[in-house]
Amino acid sequence: MILPAALFGVMMTVGMELTRRDFRDLVAAPKGFLIGSAVQLTMFPAIAILVLWLVPLPVATAVGLAIVAACPSGGFSNVLTLLGRGDLALSISLTTMSSVLAILTLPLVLSFALSVADVGAASGGAVSIPLGPTLTQLFAVVLLPVAIGMWARATHPAWVQRNIDRAQQGAQYALYGVVVLLAIQDWQPFSEGIESAMPLAAVMFALSAGGGFFISSMFLTRAQAFTVAIETGTRNVGLSTLVAISVLDRVDWAAFGAVYIAPASLLGFAAALAHRRAIKMDRKRAAERGGQKGRSSSGM
């Protein structure tokens, strides 16, 4: 019960960030949200399915990758977006909407990815997704807490505004702490897949975030493209752990999601710092151009 409770808290803080104004802004300027959603929902799963089709992986790693690919973006993406000076409103909207849509997309993407991976023979039988329990879990730990968070924001806006940062930090620390405790408690099944999972996790983040930035930068501003890239590469590892352990009843299949935290966090921080530096350089060049124009005008 501890893992669903921790994930419930994280998703409630996601809902607490969403207001009616966000919906009005999306209706008024839907381009960033629509393009971002399309990239976010398709890029990571498409790369994962291609990897599962082409690369022979250990069963636990293959199933773990399929689960992570089926999950929405994680709340940590909002932190990275804020650090990198991206479009925070767009980040919150994409995180929330992908989480809400997960009740539909997760079972579909996971079933298709597992069929591509063809892990049935190696795992001792076909890996099936129990639709009823999966939808029940998703409703309980995704839709319900997001709705409660939105209700809290609408009815107690001042309290939420004062406490949302602490609530987000506490919920994230609790969730990651639970994942670490699960790994320690069942270290043997977790450790078996770490060697192959760690480099693959780094590659998946780099490819998905890089691809998300490349495609979205053709249509959006750089700040929005950076935001979409972070949203695409960051996954809800708490939800992936819950699906592996509570729905599929396999601890070893949760290893890839738990391992994904480390390279995604490190590479995400590096991308955020690089984007901040690029913004600073742009401002410096703009100031230099402005100074040159001023000197030219005064000389005339």
C-alpha positions in Angstrom: 0.0 0.0 0.0 3.0 2.4 0.5 3.9 2.6 -3.2 0.3 3.5 -4.4 0.0 6.0 -1.5 3.3 7.7 -2.5 2.3 7.9 -6.1 -1.1 9.2 -5.1 0.6 12.1 -3.3 2.8 12.9 -6.4 -0.2 12.9 -8.7 -2.2 15.1 -6.4 0.5 17.8 -6.5 0.4 17.6 -10.3 -3.4 18.4 -10.1 -2.7 21.2 -7.7 -0.7 23.0 -10.4 -3.6 23.1 -12.8 -6.1 26.0 -12.9 -9.0 27.0 -15.1 -6.7 29.7 -16.5 -4.4 27.0 -17.9 -7.3 25.6 -19.9 -8.2 29.0 -21.2 -4.7 29.7 -22.2 -4.5 26.3 -24.0 -7.7 27.2 -25.9 -6.4 30.6 -26.8 -2.9 29.3 -28.0 -3.2 25.6 -28.5 -0.2 25.2 -30.9 2.5 24.4 -28.3 0.2 22.1 -26.4 -1.0 20.1 -29.4 2.5 19.7 -30.9 4.0 19.0 -27.6 1.4 16.4 -26.8 1.8 14.6 -30.1 5.6 14.5 -29.7 5.4 13.5 -26.0 2.9 10.7 -26.6 4.6 9.1 -29.6 8.4 9.7 -29.5 9.5 7.6 -26.5 7.1 4.7 -27.2 8.2 4.7 -30.9 11.9 4.5 -30.0 11.3 1.9 -27.3 9.3 -0.3 -29.7 12.1 0.0 -32.3 14.6 -1.0 -29.7 12.5 -4.0 -28.6 12.1 -5.1 -32.2 15.8 -4.8 -33.2 17.8 -5.4 -30.0 17.7 -8.8 -28.1 17.4 -7.8 -24.4 17.0 -9.7 -21.1 13.4 -10.4 -20.4 13.3 -8.2 -17.3 14.9 -5.3 -19.2 12.6 -5.7 -22.2 9.4 -5.8 -20.1 10.7 -2.9 -18.0 11.4 -0.8 -21.0 7.9 -1.6 -22.4 6.3 -0.5 -19.1 8.3 2.8 -18.9 7.5 3.6 -22.5 3.8 3.2 -21.8 3.9 5.5 -18.8 3.3 9.3 -19.0 5.9 12.0 -18.2 6.8 12.4 -14.5 6.4 15.4 -12.2 10.2 15.9 -12.1 9.9 17.3 -15.6 8.4 20.5 -14.2 11.4 20.9 -11.9 13.8 20.5 -14.9 11.8 22.9 -17.0 11.9 25.5 -14.3 15.7 25.0 -13.8 16.3 25.3 -17.6 14.0 28.3 -17.9 11.6 26.6 -20.3 7.9 27.1 -20.6 6.6 26.1 -17.2 2.9 26.5 -18.0 3.3 24.2 -21.0 5.3 21.7 -18.9 2.6 21.5 -16.3 -0.2 21.2 -18.9 1.7 18.4 -20.8 2.5 16.5 -17.5 -1.1 16.7 -16.4 -2.8 15.8 -19.7 -0.4 12.9 -20.4 -1.2 11.6 -16.9 -4.9 11.8 -17.4 -4.7 10.2 -20.8 -2.6 7.3 -19.4 -5.7 5.5 -18.4 -6.2 5.0 -22.1 -2.7 5.1 -23.6 -0.9 2.9 -21.0 -2.7 -0.4 -21.6 -2.6 0.1 -25.4 1.1 1.0 -25.6 2.1 -1.6 -23.1 0.2 -4.4 -24.9 1.7 -3.5 -28.2 5.2 -3.1 -26.9 5.1 -6.4 -25.2 3.9 -8.1 -28.4 6.8 -6.6 -30.3 9.2 -7.6 -27.6 7.9 -11.2 -27.8 9.1 -12.1 -24.3 6.6 -14.9 -23.8 8.8 -17.9 -24.5 11.7 -16.6 -22.5 9.5 -15.6 -19.5 7.8 -19.0 -19.3 4.5 -17.9 -20.8 2.7 -15.0 -22.5 2.8 -11.7 -20.7 -0.8 -10.4 -20.6 -2.2 -7.1 -19.2 -5.2 -7.6 -16.9 -7.3 -4.8 -18.2 -9.7 -4.5 -15.3 -7.1 -4.3 -12.5 -4.9 -2.0 -14.7 -7.7 0.5 -15.3 -8.7 0.4 -11.6 -5.1 1.1 -10.5 -4.8 4.0 -13.0 -8.0 5.5 -11.8 -7.0 5.2 -8.2 -3.5 6.6 -8.5 -3.8 9.0 -11.5 -7.2 10.4 -12.3 -8.6 10.5 -8.7 -5.5 12.3 -7.1 -5.3 14.8 -10.1 -9.0 15.6 -9.6 -8.5 16.1 -5.9 -5.5 18.3 -6.5 -7.5 20.5 -8.9 -10.3 20.7 -6.4 -7.9 21.8 -3.7 -6.4 24.5 -6.0 -9.9 25.7 -6.9 -11.3 25.8 -3.4 -8.2 26.7 -1.3 -5.9 28.7 -3.8 -4.0 30.6 -1.1 -3.2 27.5 0.9 -2.1 25.6 -2.2 0.1 28.5 -3.4 1.9 28.7 0.0 2.4 24.9 0.3 2.7 23.4 -3.2 6.5 23.6 -3.3 6.9 21.7 -0.1 4.1 19.2 -1.0 5.8 18.5 -4.4 9.2 18.0 -2.8 7.9 15.8 0.0 5.9 13.7 -2.5 8.8 13.2 -4.8 11.2 12.3 -2.0 8.6 9.8 -0.6 8.1 8.2 -4.0 11.8 7.8 -4.8 12.4 6.6 -1.2 9.8 3.9 -1.6 11.4 2.8 -4.9 14.8 2.6 -3.3 13.4 0.6 -0.4 11.7 -1.9 -2.8 15.0 -2.3 -4.6 16.9 -3.0 -1.3 14.2 -5.4 -0.1 14.2 -7.4 -3.3 17.8 -6.7 -4.3 18.4 -10.0 -6.1 15.8 -9.6 -8.9 16.5 -5.8 -9.1 20.3 -6.3 -9.4 20.0 -8.8 -12.2 18.9 -6.3 -14.8 20.9 -3.2 -13.7 23.9 -3.9 -15.9 22.0 -3.9 -19.1 19.4 -1.4 -17.9 21.7 1.5 -17.0 23.3 2.2 -20.4 19.9 1.5 -22.2 18.2 4.0 -19.9 20.7 6.7 -20.7 20.4 6.0 -24.4 16.6 6.1 -24.2 16.5 9.5 -22.5 19.1 11.0 -24.9 17.2 9.7 -28.0 13.7 10.6 -26.9 14.6 14.0 -25.5 16.8 14.8 -28.5 14.2 13.7 -31.0 11.5 15.6 -29.1 13.6 18.8 -29.3 14.5 18.3 -32.9 10.9 17.8 -34.1 9.2 20.4 -31.9 11.9 23.1 -32.7 10.6 23.1 -36.3 7.3 24.5 -35.1 7.8 26.0 -31.6 10.1 28.5 -29.9 13.3 27.1 -28.4 12.0 27.4 -24.8 8.9 25.4 -25.8 11.0 22.9 -27.7 13.2 22.4 -24.7 10.1 21.9 -22.5 8.7 19.3 -24.9 12.1 17.5 -24.9 12.2 17.3 -21.1 8.6 16.1 -21.0 9.3 13.4 -23.7 12.4 12.0 -21.9 11.1 12.2 -18.3 8.9 9.2 -17.4 6.7 8.5 -14.4 8.9 5.8 -12.8 6.6 5.6 -9.8 3.7 4.5 -12.0 6.0 2.1 -13.9 7.1 0.5 -10.6 3.4 0.2 -9.6 2.4 -1.5 -12.8 5.3 -4.0 -12.6 4.7 -4.9 -9.0 1.0 -4.4 -8.4 -0.5 -5.2 -11.8 2.0 -7.7 -13.3 3.2 -9.1 -9.9 6.9 -9.1 -10.9 9.5 -7.2 -8.8 12.3 -7.8 -11.4 10.3 -6.1 -14.1 10.3 -2.9 -12.0 14.2 -2.7 -12.2 14.4 -0.7 -15.5 12.0 2.0 -14.2 13.9 2.3 -10.9 17.2 2.5 -12.8 15.9 5.0 -15.2 15.7 7.7 -12.5 19.5 8.1 -12.4 20.5 8.8 -16.0 17.3 10.7 -16.7 18.0 13.0 -13.8 21.6 13.5 -14.6 21.0 14.1 -18.3 18.0 16.2 -17.6 20.0 18.5 -15.3 22.7 18.7 -18.0 20.1 19.7 -20.6 18.6 22.3 -18.3 22.0 23.9 -17.6 22.8 23.9 -21.3 19.6 25.6 -22.1 20.1 28.2 -19.4 23.6 28.9 -20.8 22.2 29.2 -24.4 19.7 31.8 -23.1 22.5 33.7 -21.4 24.6 33.7 -24.6 21.6 34.9 -26.7 21.1 37.8 -24.3 24.8 38.6 -24.4 24.9 38.7 -28.2 21.7 40.8 -28.3 23.2 43.3 -25.9 26.4 43.4 -28.0 24.4 44.0 -31.2 22.4 46.7 -29.4 25.6 48.4 -28.2 27.0 48.3 -31.8 23.9 49.9 -33.2 24.0 52.6 -30.5 27.6 53.5 -31.3 26.8 53.6 -35.1 23.8 55.9 -34.4 25.9 58.3 -32.3 28.7 58.3 -34.9 26.3 59.5 -37.5 
